[in-house]
Amino acid sequence: MIKKLTLIGVGLIGGSLARALRHAQVVNEVIGVGRNEASLELAKGLGVIDEYDTDPANAVAGADIVVLAVPLGAMKSVMQSIAP
């Protein structure tokens, strides 16, 4: 069981993964991370995520698993921001 999953990138791929994990009942809490707060609110309202944060470093604190679902060109900067 995944207690806390942080999902960086709550688009089609990330959102689909979160929904599948919920459907399989293997995740307790999903924290979404993104740049657009309106999109994150929508994802929360649809039940895709439980909470959200626009700061990746804050969102990964205490996560059991972190999933990066961002474009390849953004991977390096996202990884650098969560490394500490």
N, C-alpha and C positions, 0 to 999 in steps of 0.2 A: 504494500500500500504506500502510495506517495502522500505524505502529509502536506507538503507545500511545494507546488510547482510554480516556478517563475517562468513566464512565457514572454520573451522579448520579441515583439512583432506579433500583433494580434490580427493579422490579415487572413486571407483565405487558408493558407497552409497552417499557420499557428492556431487560428480559430478552429479549424477542422480537427486538429490534433487534440485540442482541449475538449472539444465536444465528444470525440471518440473515447477519450480517457474517462470522461464523466459517464458516458453511456456504459462503459465497461465497469464502472464503479471502482476504479483503482486510484482515484485522486480525491483528497479531501478539500484542498484549497488551491485555487489557481489565481496567481497574481499576474496581471497583464502589464506590459510596459510598451509605451509608444510615445510618439511626439504629439499626436493630435488628441487632445483631451475629449473632444466631442465623439470621436470614434471609440475611445476607451469607455466612455459613458454608455454608448450604444451597446458595446460588447457586454458590459456589465448588466445592462437592462435585459439583454437577450439570454443571460445566464451562462455566457461563454466563460466569463471570468468572475471572480468574487470581489476582487479589489483591483486597483490599478495604481501605478506610479509613473511619472514621466522621467524619473531619475533611475537608470538601471542599477547603479551602485546601491541605492537604498532598497530596491526591489529584490535583489538577490540575497540580502541578509537573511539567514536562517532557512534558505531554500534547500530542500532535499535534492531537487533536480532543477537545472536551468536549461531551457531550450531556446536556442537562437533561431528565429524564423524571420530573418531580415535578408535583404538583398546581399549578395556576395560582396559587393563593394563596401558595404557598411560593417561587415564582420570585424575587421581589424579595429576600428574605432570603438565598437561596442565591447569587444573583448578587453581592450585597454581600459575602458571605463569601469568594468566590473572586476578587473584583476585584483585590486586591493582587497 
